[in-house]
Amino acid sequence: MNTMDIAIKKVELIEWLARLRDENLIQQIEIIKQGSIKELHEQRTPKKLEDLEARLEQSEKAITGGRVHTQQEIENHFNARFNK
């Protein structure tokens, strides 16, 4: 599925959810959402000390290499991109 198809599916789901009145179904969707958030967190959390150390080393290289941005720069970027 390409990016446009996914965007269309998301809009369709949002519209469907906005009309949904079945409390049991809404609760089931909430459970799926919570599981998805937990799974994403677990995927991003290093499992071993070596993984954490590798991430720290990568971050330090980015900092010393000047590949960092201030909070204001990031906010400006996203405001320019999404608040048209």
Long-range contacts (C-beta under 8 A, 24 or more apart in sequence): none
